[in-house]
């Protein structure tokens, strides 16, 4: 059974940090690139945040470059998004996406406010 399960969201003050995790199962993990997207409150579209490719290279949206770090652990079948120096405008539901199978997790809410 294919599953992508995100965890690690929550509330944090501006300037704080959170780490999101995406646990994947049911498909060849090491063969897939993964992406984190986010959906802002009241918006329908999802914004690409970061990508980690099968060989490990990463790319980031300009808005998070230098603050967020995406990584993968093929043995643990886990993708993480370390988010530092969080801003109120980072408030969103964050989704993990597996490109190989074009599947999404259920999302995890990140709320940044004082």
N, C-alpha and C positions, 0 to 999 in steps of 0.2 A: 504494500500500500504506500503510495506516494504521500509524503508529508513534509511540510515546512512549518516549523513551529518557532515563532519569535518569542523572546522574553527579554526582560531587562528595562522595559520602559518605566516611566513614573514621573514624579514631580521633582524639579530641581530649581534652585535659584540661579539667576543669571551669573555666568562665570563658572558654574559648576560643570561636573562631568557625569556621564552615564555610559555604560557599555551595553549595547544590544547584542543579543545572540540569536542565531538562526540554526536550529538543529534540523538536519535533512535526513530523510530515509526513503527507501523504495526505488531508488534510481542510482546510476553510476555517478557518485558525487564528484570524483576526480575528473570526470569528463565534462563537467559543466562549469561555465562562468556563472557568477552570481552578482546580483545587483541589490542595492538598497534603494528604495524609493520612499517618498513621503507625500502625504496628502494633507494639505492645510485645511483648517476648519472652514467649512462652508464652500470648499472647492471640490469639483468633481475629478479634475485631472490629477494625476500623480506625477511628481517631479523626480527625475533621476538624481540621486545623491552621490552614489559611488558604485564602482564596478571592480571586481577582482576576477581576473582571467585564470584559465586553467594552469598556466605556468607561473602565476603569481603576480604579474604586472597589475597595476591599479590605476584607475582614473577617478577624478573627483569633479563635482560641480564647482564652479567658481565660488559659490556662496559658502562652501564648507572647506575648501582647500586650505590646508594648514591647521585646521581644527579637528577634522574627522580623519580616522584611519580605519580602512577596511582590511580585513585579513581572513585567511582561511586555514583550516586544519583538516587535511584530507583524512587523517587517521581517525579523528574524532567526528568527522562529517559535520563540521561546524563552521559557520561564517559569523564573524563578529564585526561590529561597528563601534569603535571607540570614539566617543564624542566629547571633546573638551571645549572649554570657553564657550559654553552654550549661551545662546541669546534668546530673548523672547520670540523672535521671528523663526526660531527653529521648532517652535511648538507645532506638532503635527502627529499624525499616525504614520508610523514607519513600517514599511513592508519589505520582506525579503522575497526576491524573485530568482528562480532558477531558470537560466536561459535555455538549457538543453531541453527541458520539458515544458517550458513556458508556463510555469506554475507559480502560485503565490502563497505566502503564508497568510495568516488571519490578521496580522497587523498588531502593533503595540504602540500605545500612546505615550508620547513624550510631551510634557508640559513644562515650560520654562517661564517662571514668574517669581516676583518677589512678594 
